[in-house]
Amino acid sequence: MPALLETTPDGFLRGGEAHRIVSGAIHYFRVHPDQWRDRLRRLVALGCDTVETYVAWNIHQPDPGTVTFEGIADLGRFLDIAAEEGLDAIVRPGPFICAEWENGGFPGWVLRDRAMRLRVHDEAYLLLVDDWFDRLIPVIAQRQACRGGNVVMVQVENEYGSYGDDTLYLAHLRDGLRARGIEELLVTSDGPARMWLTAGTIDGALPTVNFGSRTRDVLEMAQRELPAQPLMCMEFWNGWFDHWGEEHHSRDAGSAAAELEDMLAAGMSVNFYMALGGTNFGLTAGANHDGVLQPTTTSYDYDAPIAEDGRLTEKFHAFREVIGRHRDLPPLAEQLAELGLDAEPAALGAREVQIERVVPLRASERFTRTAPTHVVPPAFEDLGLERGMLRYSRDVEIEAIDRADGTRTLAPLQLFGLADRGWVYVDGVAVGSAGIGAQGAADGTLTGETDPAVVELAPFVDRLLPEGGHRTVRVEILVENLGRVNFGPYLGGRKGILRGVWDRVRFLGDWEADPWPLEEMGEELAGIAAAADASPAPAGTDALPVLAVASFEAEGSADVHLDVSAAGHGVAYVNGHCVGRYWSIGPQQSLYVPSPWIREGRNEVLLLDLDRVPSRLGLVDRPLFD
């Protein structure tokens, strides 16, 4: 069969008939698989005929020897459900996807080779990409419309004009897609101006553009730069994402709907980015970098027409009204009933969540066990640690320094190349944190990305050296990866202490390094908390980090919004599932927990908090943003 979609100077043909694409982005890896059908049906109710998704390489290949297409990584099942719901599909396989996703979709292990360059025709890099595409592309190819499936469009790379100008690289990816059986329409997507399009486009792939406003200006540009072709906005930015420590982003529904009207009235096809944003479960949120790291929140709600928990928002209704002017749509209530949907999915009501015990983690074997020693502090990537934390340990001799005024001080520890945040403990004393978020958190801003990151020991001289002189102490440095950069020139950055720890006049070598893959540690941490002696809740920084154990009762499976506004900074688990990162600096103050993770009866909550002993927890009816 020929490709279902064809291009003409006036627009798309679908099966020979004039066709305008109204698509919505839903990333399968940001939605629990048991909720895929529900969310896709909500997309149908919005008036869309197509669903678009990226493919996150790091979800499918967490280490070089493991490739999975199961569970939340079952791309084929997601596409099959979309087909059953009558939706065409646009697939954007990358390998780079941006998407505010950890490392732009690249697995962390690809960064082990320090000589390799990403997103260019570097031989070592292309070998990895080709091996991955050999496994991925057949899943997409067999579901193309020309083979009886629903995939009508496949993208070559992603916004390449915002990164490089290596046409040999783009040609390699284009030719590789064709050689692996992609017969449907190939496209590229880039910013809406010549400076992006000149480097991001390639012969044999239809150029599309990404923007969120000034549609009429884009249409004028397209007449000059993209003549005699169908016009498509591949990413209509109808909302935006949040960084920790920044204001929560929202966009007026009327403003966004007016832009949509301009697109559809001009005959432009559109893909809503996002139609439903979803959740960066676990620690999969990426980061941006504009001189300082900007980690993205766990919620990827995006102020989209369909909310993170599936609610139909004001923007949903505004968009549906516009779409209804350009194609026939049934009354919404009638369509929702036919699809078996409620406008608001079931959720547990507001209630307190009892904190049952608080356990200092530093008393556990996880914090005190020995680990292999490395000549210099290794990076996460050197140890195969994708996400989480890394504990560095060694003995260090400290020495009191006499001041002219008769007082004593201690030299600081300097962490060169700290990425991203470190907590330092000396002989059990929490002496401070360094790096991103170590300063300025009180006013909700993230600062501290200086090199070296300095940890002052002077305030603790009397505790560490009560008798003066010098002695050997145990130093523990717990380093957190806050998310690898997903866009721009800082893409591909490694995590850990990348240059070394400096003490007075020299680097310190021979560090033990113990990886903490937090996404996989829910059961282990729960076991540590259960085995700890019952004792009053600890207070003060010397107790940190802590495990806070809590629970709540549920009448049945339903969505939950976990209120963590009285906690500090750390990672939350519900019934053993790593829900995601939380942080008191906001704007996100609650975590969405999908109904498949909630069970009738007792539900267990565990917080690993690095900054504060949580004072309370609760459930709320709606997401909290501060």
N, C-alpha and C positions, 0 to 999 in steps of 0.2 A: 504494500500500500504506500502511496505517496505521503509526504508530510501533511498533517492536518492543517497547519497554519501556513499561509502564503502571504507574501508582502506585495503590495502594489504602490504606485506613487500616491494613491489616495487613502490607503489604509490596509488593514488586514482582511484576508479572506479565510474563513474557517469552513473547510469542506466545500469551497467554491462560493460561499455566501459572505456578503459583507459582514464584518464582525468588529465590535469594539470590546476590548478586554476590560473587565472591571474585577480586579483581583485584590486579595488581601493577604498580607504576610502573617503566617502562624508558624513559628518554629517548633517542630516536633520535640526538640530537646529541651524546650522550656515549658512543656505541658506534660502532666502525667499521662501515660499511654491509655489508662482507663477513661480519660476525659477527652481523648482526641475526637471521638465522634460527636460528642456534645458541642465542642468548640467549633468543629467544622460545620455543624448544622447552624450554629449561630452566624457563621460567615454566610451561609446560604440565605438566612433570614435578613441579613444586611442588604442583600441584593447582588452579591458577588457571583460570578460564574467560574472563578479560578482561585486557587490557593497558591501562594508562593512560599517556598522555604529555602533557607540556606542548608548546607550540610556541614556539621561541625566535626572535622577530622579527629579532634582530640577525644570526643565522646566514643568514637568507633575504634580507635587504636590507642588506648591509654599507655601501652608500652610496645616496643618494636615487635614482640612475639605474640601479641594478642590483637585480633581483629574481631569485632562483634557487631552484629546487626540484630540484637535482641533487646527486649525491654524498651527503655526510652530511646535506644539506638536503632529501633526497628523501622528504618526509613521506608522499606517496602510496604509494611503494614499500614503506615501512615498514608502513603500514596494510594493504597488499595481502598482504604476507608474513604478517602476523598473522592475516588472514582465512584464508589457506591453511593455517595451523596450527590453525584452529578456534577462534580467540580473538575475542571481541567487543572493542570498543575504546571507551575514554573519551578524548576529546580536550579539552584545556584551552588554548584559543588565546590567552588573555590579553586585551589586549596585554601586560599586566604578568603575570609568572609567578613572581617571587621566585626560587625554585629554587637559591639560592646561586649564581646565574648572573650574569655581568657585566651590571650596570645593570638587573637584574631582567628581562632580555630586551629592553629598549629599545635600539635602536641609539644609539651615541654621537652621531651627527649630529643626532638630534632635539633635542639640547641647545644647538644653535647659537643658537636664538632665546631670548635671556635673559628675555624677557617672558612666554614660554609656560609654562603650568603643566601638569604631568603628572597624569593620573588624576582629572580633573575635567572639567566640560563647558565647557572653554576652546575657543573656536572654532578657533584655530590647531592645537591638539592634536588635536581631533576630525577635522579635515581629513586629517591624517597617518594617523590610525587608520583612517578610512573608506577611504582609498586603499589601505592595506595589506590590510584585510579584503576589499576588492573582489578582490584577487589570491589571498588565502589561503582564504577560506571556500568557494569552489567546489571546491577540492581535497578538503575535508572533506565537503561536502554530497553530492557524487556518490558518496561511499563510505558513506553512511548505510545502515542495515539496511533502511529502507523503500524503498531503491532497489537492493537486492540486495547491499549491502556489509555491513560489520561495525561501523560506528560507531553506538553506541546511546545515547550521552550526550555533551553538549557543555556546557562550563562557561562561565558569564558572569563575566568578569574573574577575580580570584583574591584571596581573603582580604581583600576590600575593607573589611570591618569593622575591620581592623587598620591602616587608613590614613585613610579619610575617611568622610563621610556624605552624599555628593552623589547622591541618588536619581535626579536627572535624568541623570547620567552613566551609572549602571547601566541605566536604562531605555533610553538611547540604544544601548548595547551589546546589550541583550536584543532590542530591536526590529530592530537591524541584523542580528543573526544570523537572525532569522525572515525578514526581507526578502530575505536572500541565500540562502534555501532550506533552513535548518536546521529540520527537522520532528521530529527525535527529541527526547528529553527534555532540557530545559535544567536546569542545577543551579547553585548557588553553593556555596562552601566557606569556612568560617570557624572561629574558635576555639569551644570548647565551653561558652559561657556567654552570657548575655543581652547583655553589653556589646559582644561582637563581632557577635552575630546581629542586633541592632537596626539596625545600619548596613550590614551586608554582604548582607542578603537583599533580594529584589525579587519582586513578584508575577509569577507565570508561570514561576518557576524554583524547583525543589525545593531547600530548604536541606540541606546536609550539613555535617558537623563534622570537625575535625582535632584529633587528640590522640594521646598515646602511652601513657597510663597511667590508672588510676582509672576503668576502664570502667564500673563499677557506678554511680559518681557521675554520669557522663555520661548514663547511661540514665535516672537519676532526673531530671536536668535536662531531658532530651528530653521526658519526660512533661508537664512544665510548659510548655516553650517551643516544642516541635515536636510537638504532639499530632496524632493521626489521620493519620500519614504514614509512609512507609517510613523506617527509620533506616539511615544509612550513614556510616561513618567514611571520608571521602575521603582522608585522610592518616593512616595508622596509623604513627606514628613509632617503628619498631622498632629503629632505630639513630640515629646522628647524624653530622654532618659535622665536619671539623676546620678550625681556623684555624692559620695559621703561628704558631709560638711558644707553642702551647698543648699540653695533653696529648692523646694520641690517644684518641678516643672509642670505646668498645665497650659492648655491653649483653648481659647474661646471656641466653642463649637460653631458659632455663626461665622467666625473668621475662616476657619478651616473649610466649612461647607461652601463658602463663597468661592474659594479657590477651586474646589472640586467642580462647581458649576462651570467655571471658566474653562476647565479642562474638557469636560464632557461636551459642552456647547461647541467647542472647537474641533470635536471629533477625536480628541486625544484619548488613548487608552491609559489606564492607571492601575497601579498596585499600591494599596494602602500600606505604608510602613509606619507603624504596625496596625494590623486589624485587631490583633490581640497580642499584647507584648509577652505575657507569661512571667516566668520566674527563673532567675539564675540559681537553680538549686545547688546546694553544696557550696563550693567555693569557685564556681565557674564564671563569675562576673569578671570582666576585663577591667582595663583602666585606660585613661587617656593621659597625655603629658603635655603641658604647656609651660614648661619650666619647673614645674613641680608635679609629682604623680597625682592623678585624680582617679581614685578607685571608684568603680561603679557599684551601686547598691545591689542588694539581693533581689529586690523587686525590679522587674522590667515592665511594669505596668504601661509606661510610655504615654499615659493619658490617651490611650487608644479607644476606639469606638466600643470594643468589647474589653471589659476590665480584666485585670489579672485573675480574678475569681470567676469570670464568665458573666458578670452583670452587664446588662445592656445600658449604656450610658447616654447622656444627653447628646453626645457626639454621634452615637449610633443612630439615634432618631433623626438628627439633622442630616446625616449622610444618606440615610435611607430615603428621606424626602427628596433629596436632589437626584439620586439614582432613579427614583420613581418617575421623574420627569422625562427620563430618557429611555426607559424600558418598562414594560408592564410588570408590576409587582402586586401580589395579592395583599389584602388587609393584613397587618402585622399579627393581630390577635389570632386570626384564622390560620396564618402560616405557622405561628408558634405552636398552636394546638396540633396541627398536622405533623409537625416535626417532633412533638412530644417534649417541648421545652418550656421551662419557667423563665420569666424575665430575670429572676434572681435565683441562682442555685441555692439549695438548702445550706444553711450555716448554723453552727452552734451560737446561741445567744451569749451576751456579755455575762461574765462571771469571774470570780477570783480563782486563781490557781495557787494552791497551797504549796509553799516552799517547805519541804519536809526535812532537809538537812543540807548543810554546806560543808564540803570536804576540801581541805587544802591539797592540791595536787602534788605539791613539792615533797610531801611525805610519802608518795607512792614510788613503787619500783620503776614506773615509766619515767620518773624524773631523776632517779638515782642510779639506774643501771649503767653499766659500762658499755661503750660502743667502740667501733673501730677507730683507730687514730690515723690522722692525715697530716702530712707535712705542713700544708697550709689549709686554712678553712675551705672546705669544698663548697661549691655551689649546689643548689637543689638539683640542677640538671646532671651534675657529676654523679649523684647518688640515685638517679632515676626517680626523684621525688617530684611529682607533677604539681601538686598543690598542698597547702597546709603549713607546717612549721618545721624548723630544724633547730635542734638543741646542740650547741657547741659547748664543750667542757674541757677544762684543764686546770692544773695547779699553777698559781702565780705568786711570786714573792712580792709583797707590798712593803713599802718603807715610809715611815713618817718623815716629813720634811719640816725642819724647824724654820719658822719665820723670824724676821728681825724683831717683831713685837713680842716674841716669846711663845706664841701659839704654834700649833702643829697643823699640818695639812697633808693631803695625799695627792699624788699626780692623777689626773683623769685617765680613763681608758678611751682610746680613739679608734672608732670603727670606720675603716676606709672602705668605701664601696658598699655601704649597707643598703640592702634592698629587701624588704622595705622598712620594717619596724623591728626593733630589738628591745627585749626586756633583759636587764642585767641583774644577776644575783651574786653576791659575794658572801661565802660562808653562811648561806641562808638568809642574808639581809637583802631585801629588794632595794637596790641603790638607784633605780630609775629606768626610764625607757628612752630610746633614741630613734631618730628617723621620722617617717611620716606619722603625723598625729601625736608625736611626743610633746609638742608645744602647741599652744593656741587652741586646744580642744575646748576650753571653757567658753569661747565665743563661737564655737562651731566651725572654725576654719582649720584647714590642714596645712601645717607648716612643718619645717624640720628636715627638709631634703637638702642637707648641706654635707659636704665631704671635707674632712671626716665628720661623722656624727660623734659627739663628745658626751661621755657619761662621767659626770663629776663624782668622785669618791670623797672629796674633802668633807662634806657634811657628815660623813660616817666615820671619821677618823677615830673618835673616842670609842665607838662600838667595835671597830675592827682592830684597833691597836690601843687597847686601854692602858697598856704598859709602855707604849712608845716603841721605838726601835723598828724592828722588821719581823715579819713572819710569813709563812706560806699559807695561802688561802685557796679555797676552791671557787673558781669563777664559772658560772653558767650563763650563757647568752642564748635566749630563746628568740629566734628570728621568724617573723611571719611574712609570707608572700601575700600581699594585698591585691594581687591580680596583675598578670603580665599585660603590657601595653597592647592594645588591639588596633591601633591606627597611627600612621605617621612615621617619622624618622626614628622613633625609639622602639619600633617593633622588634621583637626578638631579644629583649633584654633578659638577662639571667637574674636569679634570685639567690639571696644569701649574703654572706660577707665576702665580697668579690675581690677585695685587694688585701685585706688583712687587719689584724688587731695590733695597735701600736701602744706600747707601754713605755713612757718616758723617752727612751732613746732608741728603741728597736721594735721590730715586729716580733710577735710571739708565734711560735710554730707548734706543731704536734698537738692538734686539737682533736678530741673525740667528737664525732658527729653522728647524731641519732635522729633519723627522719621521723616526723610525725605526720603521716597521711591522714589528716583529720576526717576526711570524708568517709574513711573506712574504719574509724575508731569508735563509733557509737557504742558498740557492744563492749569493747574493752574499757572505755571510760565508765560506762554504767557498772561494770564489774568492780572497778576500783572504788567507786562511790559506795557500792553495796558492802564491800569488804572492810571499809574504814571503820574505826571505832566510833561509836556514837559519842558526840561531845558538843558543847555549845558552839554556836556559829562563830567562827573566827572574825576578828576585826582588824582593820588596818592593812597596810600594804604588805606586811610580812606574811599575811595569809595567802597572798596571790601567787599564782593563779588558783582559782577555786572551781570545784564542781558543785553546782547548785542543782539539787534533785527536787522535782516537783511532780504533781499529777493533777488530773481533772477527770471528771466522769462525763461520759457522753451517752446519750440515749440511743445513738445509732451512728452510722457513718455520715459525716457531714463536713463541709469545709470549716476551717478554723482560722481565725486571725489572732495570733499569739502576741499579746501586749508585752513588749520588752523595754518599755520606756524607763523603767526604774533599774535596769541592768546597765552594765558599762560597755565593754567591747569584747566580743568573742564569737562563739559558734554555738548554735542551738540544734538540739536533736529532739525529735518526737518519735516515740516508739522505735528508737534505734536508727531512724532515718535522719541523715544530715540535712536539715532544712536550709541553713545558710548562715551567713554572717550578720551580726547586728552591731550597732554602734550608737552610743548615746548622743553623739553630735548630730544625728539625723542626716537627711530629713526623714528617713524611714524609721518608724518607731514600733512597727508591728511586722510579724512575719506571716505570710500566707502558707497554710498547711493544707494540701489538697485532701479531699474526703477519702480517697483510697488509703491514706496513711492513718486515718482515724478509725478506731474500733469501738464497738459498743462496750460500755463499762469503763474500766480504768485505763487511762492513757498516760504514759510516762513522758515527762519532759526533763531534759538534762541540758544545762548551760555550762559551757567551759568559758569562764569569764577571766580575762587577763587584767582588767582595769579596776574592777569594783566588785564587792560582795553584793549581789542583787538584793534589793530590799523587798520587792514584791513582783509578782507576775499576774497576768490576767488574760482573759479572752475578751475581745471587743467585737461589735457587730460589723464594723467597717474598718478598712485599713487606716492606720494612723500615720500622718505625715506632719512633721514639725518644721 
